Amino acid sequence: MGVIFLLILIPLIIAIVLLAVKSDRLRDPVVIASGIAIAAISIYFAVSHFGGVVFTPWTQAGGVEFFGQSADAGHLAEGVGIAMMVIEAALAVLIIYLGIKYKKALAVVLAAIQTPLLIWFEQTRGHDVPVSSYINIDNFSLIMILIIGVIGSMICIYSVGYMKDFSRHHAGGKDRRPFFFFMMFLFLAAMFGIVICNNMIWMYFFWEVTTLCSFFLIGYTKTDEAIRNSFRALIMNLLGGLAFVCAIIVMGNYFGTGTLELSQVLEVGVQYKIQAAAQGMANTTEPVVGLIATLLAFAGITKAAQMPFNSWLLGAMVAPTPTSALLHSSTMVKAGVFLIVKLAPVLGFNSAVSVVPGFIIGPGFLVTMVGGITFLFASMAALSQSNAKRVLAYSTVANLGLIVACAGIGTAEAVWAAIMLIIFHAVTKSLLFLCVGTVEHNIGSRDIEDMDGLFGRMPKLATFLIIGISAMFLAPFGMLISKWAALQSFIDSGDIWIILALVFGSAATLFYWTKWLGKMTAVVAARESIENKVHGSEWGILGGLAAFTVAVTVTFPFFSKGVVVPYLGVAFSDIPEKTFEALRMDNMIIMMIMAVLIIVLALLFYGRTEKRIVPLYMAGTNEGDNLTFTGAMQKDVPVSLRNWYLEEVFPEKMMNRIGVIATSVFLAITFSYVISISISLYLYIIEGGGV
């Protein structure tokens, strides 16, 4: 028990310490040592609990559970709950103050509704709801602990050098790095809280802390653009927070005595689906569970920046690059997909909130359609972008959409694909975001078109970028086989529209990654190397992430068999575990062998090729410097390599507009149906019909 609470307390304590540290000489070793310690504790805890033990998502057998029914544990949990409630009230007051200061009325209204609503519930009905397990950790939680603890800590360490350059480039104002590192480590503490909590009130507390951290990190520079985008992120996530509160209230008022435990909601939902399937009503969701799942899925959709809420993540690109890497690869957006994937066993594309056979409107329908549409149109919007961070932002939104769609399908193979996509995306996208940050500080631009000759100026960094880009869409890297598994699960679901969304979205993905990869591998005239300007802390983290990218590709068949498959065997308890033993194992082994061969060949031939340097052909007479050629009318023309961005075919605004409208329609339809069913159910209950 002590170790898991250290994962929350250590980042929290370090955050407070760094808020007071003003000196680089002291801050640098504190951040580096703290990052190493958090990563080490995360690895120790995960490795010591994976083993041969299967951790169940909702039963006490074999699970890691704290704060049981003993008197001492109950008093401690009650004290923690009171402290959380006080902090929630303080945060609400802070949001209201900032909303008034910057004239953001919607932020004020949302904060003034959801926090008092939750406090009212806690002090009335919620006070009497029994809780048997406040914290429950399964294999999926352990995977998230590794992602947060290892990748998140590496991003914090990378920030040591990066933020020095950032402060130098933004000289003239107050050095706010103590506040930056305070928020980064506080973010890690809150994320650990989200993935271990079973008590939904506790999870909501950490959920809202991440919302406020992202608000401050996005608005770090305090420019008008940064403040505007930070409030956009805040408002959209407060909408999700309000849905989260509503879900808690519904949970507390149903299931007989009520419940505040996610595990109990999942248990009721799964048992109902098993019974319904036995009666010929496959993929049918228990009505109250359907309402709760819809509300929580909405909260997850906002946090994961799915359409129509994707604009907050795109606007967040104004923040320092480590913020982009932390919020948009390993933590904040992963909190959204974590919750949705946890709900997957009670979803399913054809699930319905009523017991009427044939109805397809329900939480699974909503999640799948929102995810599929987001994947398609975010991928197409990325085609027209040359700003590297914007390409990464749209790619993040798209990949999260694919994960969300897999969770909505709600089958074991779809959830397998979702979890593996979470792992590969966290590692690879962190590498890409941080590489772009280093490139920007050294060449003065984040535009892909300005990366001509990067292999000559920064060969090591260009190599890391090539590894990261290749890992997003090429064999033998794991993203490809995970997408293939997602496609198979979509085919099995029998819905042609979701299959088409994945096919055409993947085609767009192939196009924009190939353009960038071509830019990285192109060799133009030799230029002076500028890699000596990169901080050592940056090189260490970039090299580590590149190595992780390769390592997870080589080892993921064993990780799948030993960690992910056992989780699925319990989460989908109505399906024999042997079903998962053949889950793409042969293909995974083939991919692993391909990866090993590529590594061996690279090591064998690295530095041993004999190169014959010849002048470049430039569609004209080369002036001899490989930078200029003599063109028409005997004019000197500088060489340039330019990509085609298809702005007229796939305009960014139109792709966003179509995606936002389509997802808004599905949200409106689903919520209208869910609310009508809920009202009917409530009237039926109060008339004596029972649940």
C-alpha positions in Angstrom: 0.0 0.0 0.0 2.8 2.4 0.9 4.4 2.2 -2.6 1.3 3.2 -4.5 0.7 6.2 -2.3 4.3 7.2 -2.8 3.5 7.6 -6.5 1.1 10.3 -5.6 2.9 11.9 -2.6 6.4 12.1 -4.2 5.4 14.1 -7.2 3.2 16.3 -5.0 6.0 17.0 -2.6 8.5 17.6 -5.4 6.0 20.0 -7.0 5.8 22.1 -3.9 9.6 22.1 -3.4 10.1 23.2 -7.0 7.7 26.0 -6.6 10.1 27.5 -4.1 13.3 26.8 -6.0 14.6 29.7 -8.1 18.1 28.5 -8.9 19.0 26.4 -11.9 21.9 24.9 -9.9 19.4 23.4 -7.4 16.4 22.9 -9.7 18.2 20.8 -12.3 19.4 18.0 -10.0 16.1 18.0 -8.1 14.0 17.5 -11.3 16.4 14.8 -12.6 16.6 12.9 -9.4 12.9 13.1 -8.8 12.1 11.9 -12.3 14.4 8.9 -11.9 12.9 8.1 -8.5 9.3 8.3 -9.8 10.2 6.1 -12.8 12.0 3.6 -10.6 9.1 3.4 -8.1 6.6 3.0 -11.0 8.6 0.1 -12.5 9.1 -1.5 -9.2 5.4 -1.4 -8.3 4.3 -2.6 -11.8 6.9 -5.4 -12.1 6.3 -6.7 -8.6 2.5 -6.9 -9.2 2.3 -8.2 -12.8 3.8 -11.6 -12.3 1.4 -14.6 -12.3 -1.4 -12.8 -10.5 -4.4 -11.7 -12.4 -5.8 -8.4 -11.1 -9.5 -8.2 -11.4 -11.2 -5.0 -12.4 -14.2 -5.4 -10.1 -13.9 -8.3 -7.7 -11.9 -8.6 -4.5 -10.3 -11.9 -5.5 -6.8 -11.3 -6.6 -7.2 -7.5 -6.8 -5.1 -4.9 -5.1 -7.6 -3.0 -2.9 -7.1 -0.5 -0.1 -9.3 1.3 2.4 -11.6 -1.6 3.2 -14.3 -1.8 5.8 -12.2 -1.6 9.0 -12.8 1.3 11.4 -9.4 2.8 11.0 -9.5 2.6 7.2 -12.9 4.2 7.2 -11.8 7.1 9.3 -8.8 7.7 7.2 -10.8 7.5 4.0 -13.3 9.9 5.4 -10.5 12.4 6.3 -9.1 12.1 2.8 -12.6 12.7 1.4 -13.1 15.9 3.5 -9.7 17.2 2.4 -10.6 16.6 -1.3 -13.9 18.4 -0.9 -12.3 21.4 0.6 -9.7 21.6 -2.2 -12.5 21.1 -4.8 -14.3 24.1 -3.3 -11.1 26.2 -3.3 -10.4 25.3 -7.0 -13.9 26.2 -7.9 -13.5 29.6 -6.3 -10.2 30.0 -8.2 -11.8 29.2 -11.5 -14.7 31.6 -10.8 -12.2 34.4 -9.9 -10.2 33.8 -13.1 -13.3 33.6 -15.2 -14.5 36.9 -13.9 -11.1 38.5 -14.3 -10.8 37.4 -18.0 -14.5 37.8 -18.7 -15.1 34.1 -19.4 -18.8 33.7 -18.3 -19.2 30.1 -19.3 -16.2 29.0 -17.1 -17.8 30.8 -14.2 -21.2 29.2 -14.7 -19.8 25.7 -15.1 -17.6 26.0 -12.0 -20.5 27.5 -10.1 -22.7 24.5 -11.0 -20.7 21.3 -10.8 -18.7 21.8 -7.6 -21.7 22.9 -5.4 -23.7 20.1 -7.0 -21.1 17.5 -6.0 -20.7 18.9 -2.5 -24.4 18.9 -2.0 -24.5 15.2 -3.1 -21.6 14.3 -0.8 -23.2 16.0 2.2 -26.6 14.4 1.6 -27.1 11.1 -0.2 -23.4 10.4 -0.9 -22.6 10.4 2.8 -24.7 7.2 3.3 -23.5 5.3 0.3 -21.2 2.4 1.5 -17.8 2.1 -0.2 -15.9 -1.2 0.1 -13.0 -0.4 -2.2 -11.7 3.1 -2.7 -8.7 2.0 -4.8 -8.6 -1.0 -7.1 -5.6 -1.7 -9.4 -5.7 -4.1 -12.3 -3.2 -4.9 -15.1 -4.6 -2.0 -17.2 -4.0 0.4 -14.3 -0.4 -1.0 -14.0 0.2 -0.3 -17.6 -1.0 3.3 -17.1 1.3 3.6 -14.1 4.2 2.7 -16.2 3.3 5.1 -18.9 2.8 8.0 -16.5 5.8 7.2 -14.3 8.3 6.4 -17.0 7.3 8.5 -20.0 6.0 11.4 -17.8 9.2 11.5 -15.8 11.3 11.5 -18.9 9.4 14.5 -20.2 10.0 16.4 -17.0 13.7 15.6 -17.2 13.8 16.7 -20.8 12.2 20.0 -19.7 15.3 20.9 -17.6 17.3 21.9 -20.7 14.4 22.8 -22.9 13.0 25.4 -20.5 16.4 27.1 -20.3 16.3 27.7 -24.0 12.6 28.6 -23.8 13.2 31.3 -21.2 16.1 32.7 -23.2 14.0 32.9 -26.3 11.2 34.6 -24.3 13.5 36.9 -22.3 12.1 40.1 -20.8 9.4 38.8 -18.6 9.5 37.1 -15.2 11.1 33.6 -15.1 8.1 31.4 -14.4 9.9 28.1 -14.5 9.3 27.3 -10.8 5.6 27.4 -11.6 6.0 25.4 -14.7 7.8 22.5 -12.9 5.3 22.7 -10.1 2.4 22.1 -12.5 4.3 19.3 -14.4 4.9 17.2 -11.2 1.4 18.0 -9.8 0.0 16.7 -13.1 1.9 13.4 -12.6 0.5 13.1 -9.1 -3.1 13.7 -10.3 -2.7 11.2 -13.2 -1.6 8.5 -10.8 -4.7 9.2 -8.7 -7.0 8.8 -11.7 -5.7 5.4 -12.8 -5.8 3.8 -9.3 -9.1 5.2 -7.9 -12.2 3.0 -7.7 -14.2 5.5 -5.7 -15.6 7.8 -8.4 -15.6 10.9 -6.1 -11.9 10.4 -5.6 -11.3 9.9 -9.3 -13.3 13.0 -10.1 -11.1 15.0 -7.7 -7.9 14.0 -9.6 -9.8 14.4 -12.9 -10.5 18.1 -12.1 -6.9 18.7 -10.9 -5.6 17.6 -14.3 -8.1 20.0 -15.9 -6.8 22.9 -13.9 -3.1 21.9 -14.5 -3.7 21.9 -18.2 -5.3 25.3 -18.0 -2.3 26.8 -16.3 0.2 25.0 -18.5 -1.5 26.0 -21.8 -1.7 29.6 -20.6 1.9 29.6 -19.3 3.2 32.4 -21.5 0.2 34.6 -20.6 -0.1 36.0 -24.1 -3.6 36.8 -25.4 -3.6 33.6 -27.6 -2.4 31.4 -24.7 -5.1 32.8 -22.3 -7.8 32.3 -25.0 -6.7 28.7 -25.7 -6.3 27.9 -22.0 -9.9 28.9 -21.3 -11.1 26.9 -24.3 -9.5 23.8 -22.8 -10.9 24.7 -19.3 -14.5 25.2 -20.5 -14.6 22.0 -22.6 -13.1 19.9 -19.8 -15.5 21.5 -17.3 -18.4 20.3 -19.5 -17.0 16.8 -19.2 -16.6 17.4 -15.5 -20.3 18.3 -15.2 -21.2 15.0 -16.9 -18.9 13.2 -14.5 -20.7 14.7 -11.5 -24.1 13.7 -13.0 -22.8 10.1 -13.4 -21.7 10.1 -9.7 -25.2 11.3 -8.6 -26.9 8.6 -10.7 -24.6 5.9 -9.3 -25.3 7.1 -5.7 -29.1 6.9 -6.2 -29.4 3.5 -7.9 -28.4 -0.1 -7.3 -30.5 -0.4 -4.2 -28.3 1.3 -1.6 -26.4 3.1 -4.3 -22.7 2.8 -5.2 -19.7 5.1 -5.8 -17.5 2.3 -7.1 -16.7 1.9 -10.8 -16.0 -1.8 -10.2 -19.6 -2.4 -9.0 -21.1 -0.6 -12.1 -19.0 -2.7 -14.4 -19.9 -5.9 -12.5 -23.6 -5.1 -12.8 -23.3 -4.2 -16.4 -21.4 -7.3 -17.4 -23.7 -9.7 -15.5 -26.7 -8.1 -17.2 -25.1 -8.4 -20.6 -24.5 -12.1 -20.0 -28.1 -12.7 -18.9 -29.4 -10.7 -21.8 -27.3 -12.6 -24.2 -28.7 -15.9 -22.8 -32.2 -14.6 -23.6 -31.2 -13.7 -27.2 -30.6 -10.0 -26.6 -26.9 -9.7 -27.4 -25.0 -6.5 -26.7 -27.8 -5.0 -24.5 -26.8 -2.7 -21.7 -28.6 -2.5 -18.3 -30.6 0.8 -18.4 -29.0 2.5 -15.4 -25.5 1.3 -16.4 -26.2 2.6 -19.9 -26.9 6.1 -18.5 -23.9 6.1 -16.3 -21.7 4.8 -19.1 -23.0 7.5 -21.5 -22.2 10.3 -19.0 -18.8 9.0 -18.2 -18.1 8.4 -21.9 -18.9 12.0 -22.5 -16.5 13.1 -19.8 -13.8 10.9 -21.5 -14.6 12.3 -24.9 -14.0 15.8 -23.7 -10.8 14.9 -21.9 -9.5 12.9 -24.9 -10.2 15.9 -27.2 -12.5 14.1 -29.5 -14.7 16.0 -31.9 -16.6 18.2 -31.3 -14.1 19.1 -28.5 -10.8 18.7 -30.4 -10.2 22.4 -30.7 -8.8 22.6 -27.1 -6.0 20.3 -27.9 -5.1 22.1 -31.1 -5.1 25.4 -29.3 -2.9 23.9 -26.6 0.0 23.8 -29.0 0.9 27.4 -27.9 2.3 25.9 -24.7 5.9 24.9 -24.3 6.7 21.6 -26.1 7.1 19.5 -22.9 3.5 20.5 -22.1 2.4 19.2 -25.4 4.3 15.9 -24.9 3.0 15.5 -21.3 -0.6 16.5 -21.9 -1.1 15.1 -25.3 0.8 11.8 -25.3 1.2 10.2 -21.9 -1.2 11.9 -19.5 -4.2 14.2 -19.9 -5.7 12.8 -23.1 -4.8 9.3 -21.9 -7.0 9.9 -18.9 -10.0 10.2 -21.2 -9.3 7.0 -23.1 -8.4 5.2 -19.9 -11.9 5.8 -18.5 -13.6 4.9 -21.8 -11.5 1.7 -22.2 -12.4 0.7 -18.6 -16.0 1.0 -19.6 -15.6 -1.1 -22.7 -17.0 -4.4 -21.2 -20.4 -2.7 -20.8 -20.3 -0.9 -24.1 -20.4 -2.7 -27.5 -21.4 -1.1 -30.8 -24.9 -2.5 -30.8 -25.6 -2.0 -27.1 -28.7 -0.2 -26.2 -29.9 1.6 -23.1 -33.2 0.0 -23.2 -34.0 -3.7 -23.5 -35.7 -3.3 -26.8 -33.9 -5.7 -29.2 -32.6 -4.1 -32.4 -32.0 -0.7 -31.0 -28.5 0.5 -31.6 -28.6 3.9 -29.9 -26.6 3.7 -26.7 -23.2 4.4 -25.1 -21.3 2.0 -27.3 -23.0 3.4 -30.4 -22.0 7.0 -29.3 -18.4 6.1 -28.4 -17.8 4.2 -31.6 -19.3 6.8 -33.9 -17.5 9.7 -32.2 -14.2 7.9 -32.3 -14.5 6.7 -35.9 -15.5 10.2 -37.2 -12.8 11.9 -35.2 -10.2 9.5 -36.6 -11.3 10.0 -40.2 -11.6 13.8 -40.2 -8.7 14.6 -38.0 -6.5 12.5 -40.2 -7.7 14.3 -43.3 -7.2 17.7 -41.6 -3.6 16.8 -40.9 -3.0 16.5 -44.7 -3.0 20.2 -45.2 -0.6 21.1 -42.3 3.0 21.9 -42.5 3.4 23.0 -38.9 5.0 20.0 -37.3 3.3 20.5 -33.9 -0.1 20.9 -35.6 0.5 17.7 -37.6 1.3 15.9 -34.3 -1.8 17.4 -32.7 -4.1 16.2 -35.4 -2.4 12.8 -35.4 -2.9 12.6 -31.6 -6.6 13.5 -32.0 -7.0 10.9 -34.7 -5.2 8.1 -32.9 -7.2 8.8 -29.7 -10.3 8.5 -31.9 -9.2 5.1 -33.1 -8.7 4.0 -29.4 -12.1 5.4 -28.5 -13.8 3.6 -31.4 -12.2 0.3 -30.4 -13.5 0.8 -26.8 -16.9 1.5 -28.3 -16.9 -1.8 -30.2 -16.5 -3.4 -26.8 -15.1 -6.8 -27.9 -12.0 -8.4 -26.4 -9.9 -8.0 -29.6 -11.0 -4.4 -30.0 -9.9 -3.6 -26.4 -6.7 -5.5 -27.0 -6.0 -3.1 -30.0 -7.0 -0.1 -27.9 -4.6 -0.9 -25.0 -1.7 -1.6 -27.4 -2.4 1.6 -29.3 -2.3 3.5 -26.0 1.2 2.0 -25.2 2.7 2.6 -28.6 1.2 6.0 -29.0 2.4 7.3 -25.6 6.0 6.3 -26.3 6.2 7.3 -29.9 4.3 10.6 -29.8 6.4 11.7 -26.8 9.5 11.2 -28.8 8.1 13.1 -31.8 6.9 16.1 -29.7 10.2 16.4 -27.9 12.2 16.1 -31.2 10.1 18.9 -32.7 10.8 21.1 -29.6 14.5 20.6 -30.0 14.4 21.3 -33.7 12.4 24.5 -33.2 14.9 25.8 -30.6 17.9 25.1 -32.9 16.6 26.1 -36.4 14.1 28.7 -35.3 11.1 27.0 -36.9 8.7 24.1 -36.3 7.6 24.1 -40.0 8.3 20.8 -41.8 9.3 22.7 -44.9 12.1 24.4 -43.0 13.6 21.0 -42.1 15.5 20.7 -45.4 18.9 19.4 -44.8 18.2 18.5 -41.2 20.2 15.3 -41.7 23.3 17.4 -42.4 22.8 19.9 -39.6 21.4 17.5 -36.9 22.0 13.9 -38.0 21.3 12.3 -34.6 18.1 14.2 -34.1 17.0 13.5 -37.6 17.6 9.8 -36.9 15.4 10.0 -33.8 12.7 11.7 -35.9 12.9 9.0 -38.5 12.4 6.3 -35.9 9.4 8.1 -34.4 7.7 8.8 -37.7 8.3 5.2 -38.9 6.9 3.8 -35.7 3.6 5.6 -36.4 2.7 3.8 -39.6 5.3 1.3 -40.9 6.1 -2.3 -40.2 7.4 -3.8 -38.1 6.5 -1.2 -35.5 3.6 -2.0 -33.2 1.2 0.8 -34.2 0.7 -1.0 -37.5 -0.3 -4.4 -36.1 -2.5 -2.6 -33.5 -4.3 -0.8 -36.3 -4.6 -4.1 -38.1 -6.2 -5.7 -35.1 -8.5 -2.7 -34.8 -9.6 -3.2 -38.4 -10.3 -6.9 -37.8 -12.5 -6.0 -34.8 -14.4 -3.4 -36.9 -14.9 -6.0 -39.6 -16.3 -8.5 -37.0 -18.6 -5.7 -35.7 -20.3 -5.8 -39.2 -20.6 -2.0 -39.6 -19.4 -0.8 -43.0 -19.2 2.9 -41.9 -16.6 2.3 -39.2 -14.5 0.1 -41.5 -14.6 2.9 -44.2 -13.6 5.5 -41.6 -10.5 3.4 -40.6 -9.6 2.6 -44.2 -9.7 6.2 -45.5 -8.4 7.7 -42.3 -5.4 5.3 -42.5 -4.8 6.3 -46.1 -4.6 10.0 -45.0 -2.3 8.9 -42.2 0.0 7.2 -44.6 0.1 10.3 -46.8 1.1 12.9 -44.2 3.6 10.7 -42.4 5.3 9.7 -45.7 5.7 13.4 -46.7 7.4 14.2 -43.4 9.6 11.0 -43.6 10.7 11.9 -47.1 11.8 15.3 -45.8 13.8 13.7 -43.0 15.6 11.2 -45.3 16.4 13.7 -48.0 20.1 14.7 -48.0 20.9 18.1 -49.4 24.2 20.0 -49.4 26.3 19.6 -46.3 25.7 22.3 -43.8 27.4 23.2 -40.5 26.3 20.9 -37.7 24.4 22.6 -34.8 23.9 19.6 -32.6 26.4 20.8 -30.1 23.8 23.3 -29.0 21.5 20.7 -27.7 21.5 20.1 -23.9 22.7 16.8 -22.5 19.4 16.2 -20.7 17.6 16.5 -24.0 19.9 14.0 -25.7 19.5 11.5 -22.9 15.7 11.6 -23.0 15.4 11.6 -26.8 17.8 8.6 -27.0 15.9 6.8 -24.3 12.5 7.3 -26.0 14.0 6.2 -29.3 15.3 3.0 -27.6 11.9 2.5 -25.9 10.1 2.8 -29.3 12.2 -0.1 -30.7 12.1 -2.1 -27.4 8.3 -2.1 -27.1 8.1 -3.3 -30.7 10.5 -6.2 -30.0 8.9 -7.2 -26.6 5.2 -6.5 -27.1 4.1 -10.1 -28.0 5.3 -11.2 -24.5 3.8 -8.1 -22.9 0.5 -8.8 -24.6 0.5 -12.5 -23.5 1.6 -11.8 -19.9 -0.2 -8.6 -19.1 -2.9 -7.5 -21.6 -4.4 -10.9 -22.2 -4.9 -11.7 -18.5 -6.7 -8.4 -18.1 -9.0 -9.2 -21.0 -9.6 -12.7 -19.6 -11.2 -11.1 -16.5 -12.8 -8.0 -18.0 -14.6 -10.2 -20.5 -15.3 -13.0 -18.1 -18.1 -14.4 -20.3 -15.5 -15.4 -22.9 -13.0 -18.3 -22.3 -9.5 -17.0 -21.7 -8.1 -19.4 -24.3 -9.9 -17.2 -26.9 -7.2 -14.6 -26.3 -4.2 -17.0 -26.6 -4.4 -16.9 -30.3 -5.0 -13.1 -30.4 -2.7 -12.2 -33.3 0.2 -14.0 -31.6 1.7 -15.5 -34.8 1.6 -12.1 -36.5 3.1 -10.4 -33.5 6.0 -12.9 -33.5 6.6 -12.2 -37.2 6.7 -8.4 -36.5 9.1 -9.0 -33.6 11.5 -11.0 -35.8 11.4 -8.3 -38.5 12.2 -5.7 -35.8 15.2 -7.7 -34.6 16.5 -8.2 -38.1 16.3 -4.5 -38.8 18.2 -3.7 -35.7 20.9 -6.4 -36.4 21.3 -5.2 -40.0 21.6 -1.6 -38.9 24.3 -2.5 -36.4 26.2 -4.6 -38.9 26.4 -2.0 -41.6 26.4 1.2 -39.5 29.4 3.3 -40.6 30.7 0.6 -43.0 29.3 1.8 -46.3 31.6 3.3 -48.9 30.1 6.6 -50.1 31.0 8.2 -53.4 30.0 11.9 -53.3 28.8 13.3 -56.6 27.2 16.7 -57.5 23.5 16.7 -57.1 21.2 16.9 -60.2 19.1 20.0 -60.0 17.1 20.1 -63.2 19.7 22.7 -64.4 23.4 23.3 -64.1 24.7 22.8 -60.6 26.6 25.9 -59.5 28.9 23.6 -57.5 27.6 24.3 -54.0 24.7 21.8 -54.3 22.5 24.7 -53.2 21.9 26.6 -56.4 21.4 25.7 -60.1 21.3 27.8 -63.3 17.7 27.9 -64.6 15.8 29.5 -67.4 17.1 32.9 -68.6 20.5 32.0 -67.0 19.1 32.9 -63.6 20.4 31.4 -60.4 17.7 29.4 -58.7 18.1 28.2 -55.1 17.2 24.5 -54.6 14.1 23.7 -52.6 12.2 20.6 -51.7 8.5 21.1 -51.1 5.6 18.8 -50.3 2.1 18.9 -51.6 -0.4 19.8 -48.8 -3.7 19.4 -50.6 -5.1 22.6 -49.0 -7.8 22.9 -51.6 -8.8 19.2 -51.5 -8.8 18.8 -47.7 -9.1 22.3 -46.2 -8.6 22.2 -42.4 -11.6 24.3 -41.5 -14.0 22.2 -43.7 -12.7 18.9 -42.3 -13.2 20.2 -38.7 -16.6 21.6 -39.5 -17.9 18.3 -41.0 -16.4 16.3 -38.1 -17.8 18.6 -35.4 -21.3 18.7 -37.0 -21.4 14.9 -37.4 -20.2 14.1 -33.9 -22.5 16.7 -32.4 -25.5 15.1 -34.1 -24.6 11.7 -32.7 -24.1 13.2 -29.2 -27.5 14.9 -29.4 -29.3 11.8 -30.6 -27.8 9.6 -28.0 -28.4 11.9 -25.1 -31.9 12.6 -26.1 -32.6 8.9 -26.2 -30.8 8.2 -23.0 -32.6 11.0 -21.2 -36.0 9.8 -22.4 -35.3 6.3 -21.3 -34.0 7.5 -18.0 -37.2 9.5 -17.4 -39.4 6.5 -18.3 -37.3 4.3 -16.0 -37.6 6.8 -13.1 -41.4 7.1 -13.5 -41.6 3.3 -13.6 -39.7 2.9 -10.4 -41.6 5.5 -8.4 -44.8 3.9 -9.5 -43.7 0.7 -7.7 -42.3 -1.3 -10.6 -38.8 -1.7 -9.1 -35.6 -1.6 -11.0 
